[in-house]
C-alpha cells in the first residue's frame, strides 16, 4: 500500500506541473494577441473578431484542463498522504491486544 501512496504523490506533482503549463497557455491566449503586418501572435484567420473567438475558445479549453489537473493533483496528494500515514489493521489489532 505504501507504494501506491508514493505513486499518488508523484502523480500529484506531475499533474501540478501540467496545471501550471495549461494555466500559462490559457493566460497567453488571453493576453497575447497582435495582428500586425510583420509580426503576428495568436492569429489564425484574417478577421480580428474570428481570432478573438478562436483565442477565447483555446483559453477556455486550457483553463478547463488546468482546473482538472489541479483537482486531480489535490486529490492524489490527499489520498497519497493518507495512505502513507495510515497503519495496517494488523498493526492496530496487535497494539490493542498488547494493551490488555
Phi, psi and omega in degrees: 000329181296325178295324177295319178297318178295319177299318181293324178291319176296319177299321180294322178295317180297317181289330175293321176297316177297323179298314179294324177296311181295323178294322179290325175294320178296319179295322178296317180294329182283321190257335187254097173220122177215126181241075179264178181281330181252328185237125181231135178233127180055044178250129183241321181230181186287327186269143180296318183297319178295321178294322177296320179294316180295315179295324176295321178293317177297319180297318178296317179296315179293326178293320178294317177299319178296319179296316178294321178296320178295319179296315178296320179296317180294313180293322178295319179294317181294311181290325177296316177295322178295317181294319181292322184273349180277152180251149180296158181296328181298319180294318179295320178293319178297319177296321179294320179291327181287335178290327185267000000 
